[in-house]
């Protein structure tokens, strides 16, 4: 067996098994896991049932079953979580209709520090094949992670920071093949210890060809290739970690490397070459005397770079060098209140260099103080928190000197102070029923990309203009000018109500939410397109193209979007029911829905549609089988210049066989996805009309745990 060691301070000693012996297999979800598996993303060591904020944890066999090449695809069947989908690699989570800079992606509690928050065509630099737990916090989760997390947080937890010693050598080896892309994936996790020292090594390799599709890639094409051109992957990585553990002190350090090459399906001649080096450390001082009972420090340095290569030449290179530190202390109970106070610092030096750089180099500094407290009063668990954060953007104005404008463009440093607070209560009605309420007030400073973008973003197929600019018209000619004021902070007022029910044979969770966001930032289509460096109306461009007079530069024909601000209201629900209705049978049913409206009466762009699905499980001896169906509804509540997306239904099935060989647990599996070979277009994707989901896919794999 392999333990999931907590990587996020406060000595979270609860562990869960990633693979049980065949004799201990149960078709029913273990409700004890819900009660004991700690949310490592919370410094208060809460479990799912103790959280006023809706949380789900994907771990153990469930994570193994849903594992995919990207974080977005791994989580796409979690209620409330969809995927941006830009092909088989660049796919990141969308939580309750919010993505990009509003969803924080963290690795063992600290930011992934890649370029995925900048554009949908950029890979999330986390790896699911070596993870042992993925936590999804829905709704504003800004108190620990920063003002950028008003949509939610995804925390990928692995063992690279070993904080628990072990006397025996343990680990896991995994291998998988799929026929839809001729994909081959192998990974390994190894853990060892000696006295007070602990060690960890993991590694993975993934290689695929272009994947098969059930219809032509272009939605308007009647014939074409049965594979999605330029969708291949070649990726590898490793992590090494060492820890020192005593009764009162824990310290661990890790180094990781990621290398990846992947194609951009909407750009047939372009592929991305990515590399990342990450250093991460943690120190815990426990059992202290006095009011402060423990102190915890997390630190990470990340050096990220990817280059977009066209015809063998580097076109644009994106770099992000970041330093992040979090220091917090846990205090002894004060009038029944226990909690933590802390400081959080983050520095990010981001650059986009090359012909297609659409945002200037910028350095962002943020420093914050936070407090989180909770108190049990009879059957009520009260939870309070607050955070104040100062963010500074320093932009390199030389980026704008090469642009053709009538006005000189120059920006001073931008400073924003953001405040966030939350108040929640968990009411344990009885042993089986609980009700949680949570209110969160969150402020988010605009990102550098949202403020300063000015250029063609080929990956998303748009020409982006930041919110610090405006488009002016003079006698039918359009130009861009710097505005006199500043973009406003987003202000979110979010209310969550969650009902949970658990018995020996039933478990259910239903959450409803309402999120009013003032000054919501979104990409607003202007109705203009680019032609030979100038802006003209789309009708004028169509006329030029029909006459053969349109320019043939790569950016020509791109629609012009501006980062606009308007009040918005997002509301919806997530629901999941699990019923163990016979000794060997279990059925799961889930559904989610987000409605996102702008104050003007329009719709927020690229909002995922309603979704519902069900999975039937059956177990016989060492066999576990399941059949699932998921329906993605039609999305016809669209923004201006956005097209509707047809609904589709996906059918899946799998069979696992468990075998115990001395001290090794073997799992053999066969899995089928999209068994109906159905056309699927992801509405939240910028490139949905050029990049359909994969066709019928069969995969076989083996996992050995020892």
C-alpha positions as CSV (number, residue, x, y, z in Angstrom):
1,X,0.0,0.0,0.0
2,X,1.1,3.6,-0.6
3,X,0.2,6.4,1.8
4,X,-0.9,9.9,0.6
5,X,1.3,12.0,2.8
6,X,0.0,15.6,3.4
7,X,2.3,18.1,1.8
8,X,0.8,21.2,3.2
9,X,2.1,21.8,6.7
10,X,0.3,21.4,10.1
11,X,1.3,17.7,10.1
12,X,-1.8,16.4,8.4
13,X,-1.3,12.8,9.3
14,X,-4.5,11.3,7.8
15,X,-3.9,9.1,4.9
16,X,-5.9,7.2,2.4
17,X,-5.1,4.1,0.4
18,X,-4.6,4.5,-3.3
19,X,-5.1,0.9,-4.0
20,X,-6.6,-1.7,-1.6
21,X,-6.1,-5.4,-1.6
22,X,-8.5,-7.3,-3.8
23,X,-10.0,-9.0,-0.8
24,X,-10.8,-5.6,0.7
25,X,-12.3,-4.1,-2.4
26,X,-15.8,-2.6,-2.1
27,X,-18.1,-1.4,-4.7
28,X,-19.4,1.3,-2.3
29,X,-17.5,4.5,-1.8
30,X,-16.0,4.5,1.6
31,X,-17.8,7.2,3.6
32,X,-15.0,7.1,6.2
33,X,-12.8,8.7,3.5
34,X,-15.2,11.6,3.3
35,X,-14.9,12.0,7.1
36,X,-11.2,11.5,7.5
37,X,-9.4,12.5,4.3
38,X,-7.9,16.0,5.0
39,X,-8.2,18.8,2.6
40,X,-4.6,19.7,2.4
41,X,-5.5,23.0,0.7
42,X,-6.9,24.2,4.1
43,X,-4.4,25.0,6.8
44,X,-7.1,24.2,9.4
45,X,-7.0,20.5,8.5
46,X,-10.6,20.3,7.6
47,X,-12.3,17.3,6.0
48,X,-15.0,17.6,3.3
49,X,-17.8,17.3,5.8
50,X,-16.3,20.1,7.9
51,X,-16.0,22.6,5.1
52,X,-18.6,25.4,4.6
53,X,-17.1,25.8,1.1
54,X,-18.1,23.1,-1.4
55,X,-15.0,20.8,-1.9
56,X,-14.4,17.6,-3.7
57,X,-11.4,15.3,-3.5
58,X,-10.4,13.0,-6.4
59,X,-8.0,10.4,-5.1
60,X,-7.2,6.7,-4.9
61,X,-8.9,4.4,-7.4
62,X,-11.2,7.2,-8.5
63,X,-8.3,9.3,-9.6
64,X,-6.7,6.3,-11.3
65,X,-9.9,5.7,-13.3
66,X,-10.3,9.3,-14.4
67,X,-6.7,10.0,-15.1
68,X,-6.0,11.8,-18.4
69,X,-3.2,13.7,-20.1
70,X,-4.3,17.1,-18.8
71,X,-5.7,18.4,-15.6
72,X,-8.8,19.7,-17.3
73,X,-9.6,16.3,-18.8
74,X,-8.9,14.5,-15.5
75,X,-11.4,16.7,-13.7
76,X,-14.0,17.2,-16.5
77,X,-16.5,14.8,-14.9
78,X,-16.4,16.4,-11.4
79,X,-19.7,18.3,-10.7
80,X,-19.2,22.0,-11.4
81,X,-15.9,21.5,-13.3
82,X,-15.6,21.7,-17.0
83,X,-12.6,22.0,-19.4
84,X,-11.5,24.8,-21.6
85,X,-10.2,22.2,-24.1
86,X,-7.6,23.2,-26.6
87,X,-6.7,19.7,-27.7
88,X,-5.2,16.8,-25.7
89,X,-2.6,18.9,-23.8
90,X,-3.8,22.5,-23.4
91,X,-6.9,21.8,-21.3
92,X,-7.5,23.5,-18.0
93,X,-10.4,23.5,-15.5
94,X,-13.3,25.8,-15.6
95,X,-15.2,26.1,-12.3
96,X,-18.7,27.3,-12.2
97,X,-18.2,29.1,-15.5
98,X,-15.0,30.9,-14.4
99,X,-11.6,30.2,-15.7
100,X,-8.3,31.8,-16.6
101,X,-6.9,34.1,-13.9
102,X,-10.0,33.5,-11.7
103,X,-9.1,29.8,-11.1
104,X,-5.9,29.2,-9.2
105,X,-4.0,26.1,-10.1
106,X,-1.6,25.1,-7.3
107,X,0.9,22.2,-6.8
108,X,1.1,21.1,-3.2
109,X,-0.4,24.4,-2.1
110,X,1.7,26.9,-4.2
111,X,1.0,28.2,-7.6
112,X,1.9,26.2,-10.7
113,X,3.4,29.4,-12.1
114,X,3.1,28.6,-15.8
115,X,1.4,30.5,-18.6
116,X,-1.9,28.7,-18.6
117,X,-3.7,31.6,-16.8
118,X,-2.7,33.8,-19.8
119,X,-4.2,31.9,-22.7
120,X,-6.2,28.7,-23.3
121,X,-3.5,27.3,-25.7
122,X,-1.0,27.0,-22.9
123,X,-0.5,23.8,-20.9
124,X,-1.1,23.6,-17.2
125,X,2.3,22.5,-15.8
126,X,1.1,19.8,-13.4
127,X,1.1,16.1,-13.9
128,X,-1.8,13.8,-12.9
129,X,-0.2,10.4,-13.5
130,X,2.1,11.0,-10.5
131,X,-0.5,12.7,-8.3
132,X,-2.2,11.0,-5.4
133,X,-4.9,13.5,-4.7
134,X,-6.6,16.4,-6.5
135,X,-8.7,18.9,-4.5
136,X,-11.3,21.2,-6.0
137,X,-12.5,24.2,-4.0
138,X,-15.5,25.7,-5.7
139,X,-16.4,29.4,-5.4
140,X,-14.2,32.1,-4.0
141,X,-11.2,30.6,-2.2
142,X,-9.1,33.8,-1.8
143,X,-8.2,33.7,1.9
144,X,-5.2,31.5,1.5
145,X,-4.4,31.7,-2.3
146,X,-4.9,35.3,-3.3
147,X,-7.3,37.5,-5.1
148,X,-7.0,35.7,-8.3
149,X,-9.0,32.7,-7.0
150,X,-12.5,34.1,-7.0
151,X,-13.6,31.2,-9.2
152,X,-12.0,28.4,-7.2
153,X,-8.8,26.5,-6.5
154,X,-7.5,23.2,-7.9
155,X,-4.7,21.7,-5.7
156,X,-2.7,18.9,-7.2
157,X,-1.1,16.9,-4.4
158,X,1.8,14.5,-4.8
159,X,4.5,12.9,-2.6
160,X,7.5,15.0,-3.8
161,X,7.7,16.6,-0.3
162,X,8.0,13.6,2.0
163,X,6.9,14.6,5.5
164,X,6.3,11.2,7.0
165,X,9.0,8.6,7.5
166,X,8.6,5.0,6.6
167,X,10.7,1.9,7.3
168,X,9.9,0.0,4.1
169,X,10.4,0.7,0.5
170,X,7.0,1.3,-1.3
171,X,5.8,2.6,-4.6
172,X,3.8,2.2,-7.7
173,X,4.4,1.5,-11.4
174,X,1.8,2.3,-14.1
175,X,1.6,1.7,-17.8
176,X,-1.2,2.5,-20.3
177,X,-1.8,2.3,-24.1
178,X,-4.7,3.8,-26.0
179,X,-5.7,3.2,-29.6
180,X,-7.3,6.6,-30.3
181,X,-3.9,8.3,-30.5
182,X,-1.5,5.3,-30.3
183,X,-0.7,6.8,-26.9
184,X,1.8,5.3,-24.5
185,X,2.1,6.5,-20.9
186,X,4.3,5.1,-18.1
187,X,4.9,6.5,-14.7
188,X,6.4,5.4,-11.3
189,X,6.3,6.6,-7.7
190,X,8.9,5.4,-5.2
191,X,9.2,6.1,-1.5
192,X,11.8,5.1,1.0
193,X,13.1,6.1,4.4
194,X,16.0,5.7,6.8
195,X,15.6,6.8,10.4
196,X,14.4,10.4,10.5
197,X,14.9,10.8,6.8
198,X,12.4,10.2,4.0
199,X,12.9,10.1,0.2
200,X,10.7,10.2,-2.9
201,X,11.3,9.8,-6.6
202,X,8.6,9.9,-9.4
203,X,8.8,10.1,-13.1
204,X,6.6,9.8,-16.2
205,X,6.7,9.6,-20.0
206,X,3.9,10.2,-22.4
207,X,4.0,9.9,-26.2
208,X,1.1,10.0,-28.7
209,X,0.3,10.5,-32.3
210,X,-2.4,12.7,-33.7
211,X,-5.7,11.5,-32.3
212,X,-8.6,10.1,-34.2
213,X,-11.8,12.1,-34.6
214,X,-15.3,11.0,-35.7
215,X,-15.9,13.9,-38.0
216,X,-13.8,16.4,-40.0
217,X,-12.1,18.8,-37.7
218,X,-13.6,21.9,-39.3
219,X,-17.3,22.1,-38.4
220,X,-18.1,23.4,-41.9
221,X,-16.1,20.8,-43.8
222,X,-17.8,17.9,-45.4
223,X,-14.8,15.7,-45.9
224,X,-11.3,15.5,-44.5
225,X,-8.9,13.6,-42.3
226,X,-10.0,11.2,-39.7
227,X,-7.3,12.4,-37.4
228,X,-6.8,15.8,-35.8
229,X,-3.7,17.2,-37.4
230,X,-1.0,18.5,-35.1
231,X,-2.5,17.0,-31.9
232,X,0.5,14.8,-30.9
233,X,2.2,14.9,-27.5
234,X,5.8,14.0,-26.4
235,X,6.2,14.8,-22.7
236,X,8.3,13.6,-19.7
237,X,9.2,14.7,-16.3
238,X,10.5,13.7,-12.8
239,X,10.6,14.9,-9.2
240,X,13.0,14.1,-6.4
241,X,12.3,15.0,-2.8
242,X,13.9,14.5,0.6
243,X,12.6,15.1,4.1
244,X,13.8,15.2,7.7
245,X,11.1,14.4,10.3
246,X,11.3,14.5,14.1
247,X,8.6,14.8,16.7
248,X,8.7,18.6,16.7
249,X,10.2,19.5,13.3
250,X,9.5,18.5,9.7
251,X,11.4,19.8,6.7
252,X,11.4,18.7,3.0
253,X,12.8,19.9,-0.2
254,X,12.1,18.9,-3.8
255,X,13.2,19.5,-7.3
256,X,11.1,18.8,-10.4
257,X,11.6,19.0,-14.1
258,X,9.0,19.0,-16.9
259,X,9.6,18.8,-20.6
260,X,6.8,18.8,-23.2
261,X,6.3,19.1,-26.9
262,X,2.8,19.3,-28.3
263,X,1.0,20.6,-31.3
264,X,-1.7,23.3,-31.6
265,X,-4.5,21.7,-33.6
266,X,-5.9,25.0,-34.8
267,X,-2.5,25.9,-36.3
268,X,-1.2,23.1,-38.4
269,X,2.4,24.2,-38.7
270,X,2.9,25.3,-35.0
271,X,4.0,23.3,-32.0
272,X,5.0,24.3,-28.5
273,X,8.2,23.2,-26.7
274,X,7.9,23.6,-23.0
275,X,10.3,23.2,-20.1
276,X,9.9,24.0,-16.4
277,X,12.2,23.7,-13.4
278,X,10.6,23.9,-10.0
279,X,12.2,24.0,-6.5
280,X,9.8,23.6,-3.5
281,X,10.4,23.4,0.2
282,X,8.4,23.2,3.4
283,X,9.3,23.5,7.1
284,X,7.0,22.9,10.0
285,X,7.8,23.7,13.7
286,X,5.2,21.9,15.9
287,X,4.5,21.5,19.6
288,X,5.6,25.0,20.5
289,X,5.0,26.5,23.9
290,X,2.8,29.5,24.4
291,X,0.0,31.1,22.4
292,X,1.6,30.0,19.0
293,X,1.4,26.2,18.9
294,X,3.0,25.7,15.4
295,X,4.7,27.7,12.6
296,X,4.8,26.6,9.0
297,X,6.7,27.9,5.9
298,X,6.2,27.0,2.3
299,X,8.4,28.3,-0.5
300,X,8.8,27.7,-4.3
301,X,10.9,29.0,-7.1
302,X,9.7,28.2,-10.6
303,X,11.4,28.8,-13.9
304,X,9.0,28.3,-16.8
305,X,9.5,28.8,-20.5
306,X,7.7,27.7,-23.7
307,X,8.4,28.6,-27.3
308,X,5.9,28.5,-30.2
309,X,7.8,27.0,-33.2
310,X,6.6,27.5,-36.7
311,X,8.3,25.9,-39.7
312,X,11.3,25.2,-37.5
313,X,11.7,28.8,-36.4
314,X,10.9,30.2,-32.9
315,X,8.1,32.7,-33.3
316,X,7.2,33.6,-29.8
317,X,8.7,32.7,-26.4
318,X,6.8,32.9,-23.1
319,X,8.7,33.0,-19.8
320,X,7.5,33.1,-16.3
321,X,10.0,33.2,-13.4
322,X,8.3,33.3,-10.0
323,X,9.0,33.2,-6.3
324,X,6.3,32.4,-3.8
325,X,6.4,32.1,0.0
326,X,3.7,31.5,2.6
327,X,4.3,31.7,6.3
328,X,1.6,31.1,8.9
329,X,1.2,30.2,12.5
330,X,-1.5,28.2,14.3
331,X,-2.5,29.5,17.7
332,X,-4.0,27.8,20.7
333,X,-7.8,28.2,21.2
334,X,-8.9,31.6,22.3
335,X,-12.4,31.7,23.8
336,X,-13.1,28.5,21.8
337,X,-11.7,29.9,18.5
338,X,-8.8,28.1,16.9
339,X,-7.1,29.2,13.6
340,X,-4.1,30.5,11.8
341,X,-2.7,33.9,10.8
342,X,-0.2,34.3,8.0
343,X,1.7,36.2,5.3
344,X,1.8,35.4,1.6
345,X,4.3,36.8,-0.9
346,X,4.4,36.2,-4.7
347,X,6.6,37.7,-7.4
348,X,6.1,36.9,-11.1
349,X,8.4,38.1,-13.9
350,X,6.5,37.4,-17.1
351,X,7.7,37.9,-20.7
352,X,6.3,37.3,-24.1
353,X,9.0,37.8,-26.7
354,X,8.6,37.5,-30.5
355,X,6.4,38.5,-33.5
356,X,3.2,37.2,-31.9
357,X,3.6,38.6,-28.4
358,X,0.3,40.0,-27.5
359,X,1.1,41.3,-24.1
360,X,4.1,43.3,-22.8
361,X,6.7,42.0,-20.3
362,X,5.5,42.8,-16.8
363,X,6.5,42.1,-13.2
364,X,3.8,41.5,-10.7
365,X,4.4,41.7,-6.9
366,X,1.8,40.8,-4.3
367,X,2.0,40.6,-0.5
368,X,-0.9,39.7,1.7
369,X,-1.9,39.0,5.3
370,X,-4.7,36.5,6.1
371,X,-6.5,35.0,9.1
372,X,-8.7,32.0,9.3
373,X,-10.7,31.0,12.4
374,X,-13.2,28.4,13.4
375,X,-15.3,27.5,16.5
376,X,-17.5,24.6,17.4
377,X,-20.7,25.6,19.3
378,X,-22.9,22.5,19.9
379,X,-23.9,21.3,16.4
380,X,-22.7,24.4,14.6
381,X,-19.1,24.8,13.3
382,X,-18.5,28.5,12.6
383,X,-15.8,29.5,10.1
384,X,-14.5,33.0,9.5
385,X,-11.6,34.5,7.5
386,X,-10.2,37.6,6.0
387,X,-7.4,38.6,3.7
388,X,-5.9,41.9,2.6
389,X,-3.6,42.0,-0.4
390,X,-1.4,44.6,-2.2
391,X,-0.7,43.9,-5.8
392,X,1.7,46.0,-8.1
393,X,2.1,45.6,-11.8
394,X,5.2,47.1,-13.4
395,X,4.9,47.0,-17.2
396,X,7.7,47.4,-19.8
397,X,6.5,50.3,-21.9
398,X,9.0,49.6,-24.7
399,X,6.6,47.0,-26.0
400,X,4.2,49.8,-27.1
401,X,6.8,51.8,-29.0
402,X,6.6,49.6,-32.1
403,X,2.8,49.9,-32.3
404,X,1.2,52.2,-34.8
405,X,-1.1,54.6,-32.8
406,X,-1.9,58.3,-32.8
407,X,-1.0,58.7,-29.2
408,X,2.1,57.8,-27.2
409,X,1.4,54.9,-24.8
410,X,3.1,54.8,-21.4
411,X,1.9,53.3,-18.1
412,X,3.0,53.9,-14.6
413,X,3.1,51.2,-12.0
414,X,-0.4,50.0,-11.1
415,X,-1.2,49.4,-7.5
416,X,-4.3,47.6,-6.2
417,X,-5.4,46.8,-2.7
418,X,-7.9,43.9,-2.5
419,X,-9.8,42.8,0.5
420,X,-11.5,39.4,0.9
421,X,-13.6,38.0,3.7
422,X,-15.8,35.0,4.3
423,X,-18.2,33.7,6.9
424,X,-19.6,30.2,7.0
425,X,-21.3,27.7,9.2
426,X,-21.7,23.9,9.1
427,X,-24.8,22.6,10.8
428,X,-24.6,18.9,11.8
429,X,-28.4,18.2,11.9
430,X,-27.8,14.6,13.0
431,X,-25.4,11.8,12.2
432,X,-26.6,11.6,8.6
433,X,-27.6,15.1,7.6
434,X,-25.6,18.4,7.5
435,X,-26.2,21.8,6.0
436,X,-23.5,24.3,5.2
437,X,-23.8,28.0,4.5
438,X,-21.0,30.2,3.2
439,X,-20.8,33.9,2.2
440,X,-17.6,35.2,0.6
441,X,-16.8,38.8,-0.4
442,X,-13.8,38.9,-2.7
443,X,-11.9,41.6,-4.6
444,X,-9.7,40.7,-7.6
445,X,-7.2,43.1,-9.2
446,X,-7.1,42.9,-13.0
447,X,-4.2,40.9,-14.4
448,X,-1.5,42.4,-16.5
449,X,-2.8,40.6,-19.5
450,X,-6.3,41.9,-19.0
451,X,-5.0,45.5,-18.7
452,X,-2.2,45.7,-21.3
453,X,-2.8,43.2,-24.1
454,X,-2.4,44.6,-27.5
455,X,-1.9,42.2,-30.4
456,X,-2.8,39.0,-32.1
457,X,-3.3,36.0,-29.8
458,X,-3.1,33.3,-32.5
459,X,-3.8,30.6,-30.0
460,X,-7.3,31.8,-29.2
461,X,-7.9,33.2,-32.7
462,X,-8.4,36.7,-31.5
463,X,-6.7,40.2,-31.6
464,X,-6.8,41.3,-28.0
465,X,-7.0,44.8,-26.7
466,X,-6.5,45.3,-22.9
467,X,-8.9,47.2,-20.7
468,X,-6.5,50.1,-20.4
469,X,-7.2,51.0,-24.0
470,X,-10.2,52.0,-26.0
471,X,-11.0,51.8,-29.7
472,X,-11.9,55.2,-31.3
473,X,-13.7,55.8,-34.6
474,X,-13.0,58.8,-36.8
475,X,-14.7,58.9,-40.3
476,X,-14.9,55.2,-40.5
477,X,-11.3,54.6,-39.4
478,X,-10.5,52.9,-36.2
479,X,-7.5,53.5,-33.8
480,X,-6.5,52.5,-30.3
481,X,-5.8,55.0,-27.6
482,X,-4.8,54.7,-23.9
483,X,-7.7,55.6,-21.6
484,X,-7.3,58.2,-18.9
485,X,-8.5,56.1,-16.0
486,X,-7.8,52.6,-14.7
487,X,-9.6,49.3,-14.8
488,X,-11.6,48.6,-11.7
489,X,-11.2,45.6,-9.4
490,X,-13.7,42.8,-9.7
491,X,-15.9,42.5,-6.6
492,X,-17.6,39.2,-6.0
493,X,-20.4,38.5,-3.6
494,X,-21.0,34.8,-3.5
495,X,-23.4,32.7,-1.4
496,X,-23.2,28.9,-1.2
497,X,-25.7,26.5,0.4
498,X,-24.6,22.8,0.5
499,X,-26.7,19.9,1.8
500,X,-24.9,16.6,2.6
501,X,-26.5,13.2,3.4
502,X,-24.6,10.0,4.3
503,X,-25.8,6.6,5.4
504,X,-24.4,3.0,4.9
505,X,-26.0,2.8,1.5
506,X,-26.6,6.4,0.4
507,X,-24.5,9.5,0.0
508,X,-25.6,12.8,-1.6
509,X,-24.3,16.3,-1.9
510,X,-26.2,19.2,-3.4
511,X,-24.9,22.8,-3.7
512,X,-26.6,25.9,-5.0
513,X,-24.8,29.2,-5.4
514,X,-25.3,32.8,-6.5
515,X,-22.4,35.0,-7.4
516,X,-22.8,38.7,-8.2
517,X,-19.6,40.1,-9.7
518,X,-19.3,43.9,-10.0
519,X,-16.9,45.1,-12.8
520,X,-16.7,41.6,-14.3
521,X,-13.9,41.4,-16.9
522,X,-14.6,39.6,-20.1
523,X,-13.5,39.6,-23.7
524,X,-16.1,41.5,-25.7
525,X,-16.2,41.1,-29.4
526,X,-16.3,44.4,-31.2
527,X,-17.5,43.3,-34.6
528,X,-14.1,44.5,-36.1
529,X,-11.4,42.3,-37.7
530,X,-7.8,42.9,-38.6
531,X,-6.7,43.5,-42.2
532,X,-3.1,44.5,-43.0
533,X,-2.5,45.9,-39.5
534,X,-5.7,48.0,-39.5
535,X,-9.2,47.4,-38.1
536,X,-12.2,47.2,-40.4
537,X,-15.7,45.9,-39.9
538,X,-16.3,42.2,-40.4
539,X,-18.6,42.9,-43.4
540,X,-15.9,45.0,-45.1
541,X,-13.4,42.3,-44.6
542,X,-15.7,39.6,-46.0
543,X,-16.2,41.8,-49.1
544,X,-12.5,42.2,-49.5
545,X,-11.9,38.5,-49.1
546,X,-14.6,37.7,-51.6
547,X,-12.9,40.0,-54.1
548,X,-9.5,38.5,-53.4
549,X,-8.2,41.8,-52.0
550,X,-7.9,40.8,-48.3
551,X,-4.4,40.7,-46.8
552,X,-2.9,37.3,-46.2
553,X,-0.9,38.0,-43.0
554,X,-1.4,35.4,-40.3
555,X,-3.2,37.8,-38.0
556,X,-5.6,39.1,-40.8
557,X,-9.2,38.1,-40.3
558,X,-8.8,37.8,-36.6
559,X,-11.8,39.2,-34.7
560,X,-10.9,42.1,-32.4
561,X,-11.9,41.7,-28.7
562,X,-11.5,44.2,-25.9
563,X,-11.3,43.4,-22.2
564,X,-14.5,45.1,-21.1
565,X,-16.1,45.4,-17.7
566,X,-19.7,45.0,-16.7
567,X,-21.6,43.7,-13.7
568,X,-22.5,40.0,-14.0
569,X,-24.6,37.4,-12.2
570,X,-23.6,33.7,-12.2
571,X,-25.8,31.2,-10.4
572,X,-26.4,27.4,-10.6
573,X,-26.1,24.1,-8.8
574,X,-24.1,20.9,-8.5
575,X,-25.6,17.7,-7.4
576,X,-24.3,14.1,-6.9
577,X,-26.0,11.0,-5.5
578,X,-24.4,7.6,-4.8
579,X,-26.7,4.7,-4.0
580,X,-25.4,1.2,-3.0
581,X,-28.7,-0.6,-3.8
582,X,-27.4,-4.2,-3.6
583,X,-24.4,-6.1,-2.3
584,X,-22.6,-5.9,-5.7
585,X,-24.3,-2.9,-7.3
586,X,-23.9,0.8,-7.0
587,X,-25.2,3.7,-9.1
588,X,-24.0,7.3,-9.2
589,X,-25.9,10.2,-10.7
590,X,-24.7,13.8,-11.1
591,X,-25.7,17.1,-12.7
592,X,-24.4,20.7,-12.8
593,X,-25.5,23.9,-14.3
594,X,-24.2,27.5,-14.5
595,X,-26.2,30.4,-15.8
596,X,-24.0,33.5,-16.5
597,X,-25.7,36.8,-17.4
598,X,-24.3,40.3,-18.0
599,X,-26.1,43.3,-16.5
600,X,-26.8,44.6,-20.0
601,X,-29.0,41.6,-20.6
602,X,-26.4,39.7,-22.6
603,X,-24.6,36.5,-21.7
604,X,-21.1,35.8,-20.5
605,X,-19.1,34.2,-23.3
606,X,-18.2,30.5,-23.4
607,X,-20.3,29.4,-20.4
608,X,-20.5,25.6,-20.2
609,X,-24.0,24.1,-20.7
610,X,-26.1,22.0,-18.4
611,X,-24.7,18.5,-17.9
612,X,-26.0,15.3,-16.3
613,X,-24.8,11.8,-16.2
614,X,-24.9,8.4,-14.4
615,X,-22.5,5.5,-13.8
616,X,-23.6,2.0,-12.9
617,X,-21.0,-0.2,-11.0
618,X,-21.0,-3.9,-10.6
619,X,-18.5,-6.1,-8.7
620,X,-18.0,-9.8,-8.9
621,X,-15.0,-11.4,-7.0
622,X,-11.9,-9.6,-8.2
623,X,-13.7,-7.9,-11.0
624,X,-15.1,-4.3,-11.0
625,X,-17.0,-3.1,-14.0
626,X,-18.9,0.1,-14.8
627,X,-20.9,1.7,-17.5
628,X,-21.4,5.5,-17.7
629,X,-23.3,8.0,-19.8
630,X,-22.9,11.8,-19.8
631,X,-25.1,14.2,-21.6
632,X,-23.8,17.7,-22.4
633,X,-26.8,19.8,-23.3
634,X,-27.1,22.3,-26.2
635,X,-25.8,25.8,-25.3
636,X,-27.9,28.4,-26.9
637,X,-27.5,31.2,-24.3
638,X,-24.6,32.8,-26.1
639,X,-22.9,36.2,-26.2
640,X,-22.7,38.5,-29.2
641,X,-20.7,37.1,-32.1
642,X,-20.7,33.7,-30.4
643,X,-22.2,30.6,-32.0
644,X,-24.4,28.0,-30.4
645,X,-23.1,24.5,-29.7
646,X,-25.1,21.3,-30.2
647,X,-25.5,18.9,-27.3
648,X,-23.9,15.5,-27.3
649,X,-23.9,12.3,-25.3
650,X,-20.9,10.3,-24.4
651,X,-21.0,6.6,-23.5
652,X,-18.1,4.9,-21.5
653,X,-17.4,1.5,-19.9
654,X,-14.5,-0.1,-18.1
655,X,-13.5,-3.3,-16.4
656,X,-10.8,-3.7,-13.7
657,X,-9.3,-7.0,-12.4
658,X,-7.5,-7.0,-9.1
659,X,-4.8,-9.5,-8.3
660,X,-2.7,-9.9,-5.1
661,X,0.8,-11.3,-5.6
662,X,2.6,-11.5,-2.3
663,X,3.3,-7.9,-1.4
664,X,2.3,-6.5,-4.8
665,X,-1.2,-5.4,-5.6
666,X,-1.9,-5.6,-9.4
667,X,-4.7,-3.8,-11.2
668,X,-5.4,-4.7,-14.9
669,X,-8.0,-2.6,-16.7
670,X,-9.7,-2.1,-20.0
671,X,-11.5,1.2,-20.6
672,X,-13.6,2.5,-23.4
673,X,-14.6,6.2,-24.0
674,X,-16.9,7.8,-26.5
675,X,-18.1,4.3,-27.5
676,X,-20.7,5.7,-29.8
677,X,-18.0,7.6,-31.8
678,X,-20.0,10.8,-31.2
679,X,-19.1,14.2,-32.4
680,X,-18.5,16.5,-29.4
681,X,-17.7,20.2,-29.5
682,X,-16.7,21.9,-26.2
683,X,-18.7,25.1,-26.0
684,X,-16.2,26.7,-23.6
685,X,-13.3,26.2,-26.1
686,X,-12.1,29.1,-28.2
687,X,-11.5,26.6,-31.0
688,X,-14.6,24.4,-30.7
689,X,-15.3,24.7,-34.5
690,X,-11.9,23.4,-35.4
691,X,-11.0,21.0,-32.6
692,X,-13.6,18.3,-31.8
693,X,-13.2,15.8,-29.0
694,X,-11.6,12.4,-29.7
695,X,-13.5,9.6,-31.3
696,X,-14.0,6.1,-29.9
697,X,-11.1,5.3,-27.6
698,X,-10.0,2.0,-26.1
699,X,-7.2,1.9,-23.5
700,X,-5.6,-1.0,-21.6
701,X,-3.4,-0.5,-18.6
702,X,-1.7,-2.1,-15.6
703,X,-0.9,-0.6,-12.2
704,X,1.3,-2.4,-9.6
705,X,1.4,-1.1,-6.0
706,X,3.8,-2.4,-3.5
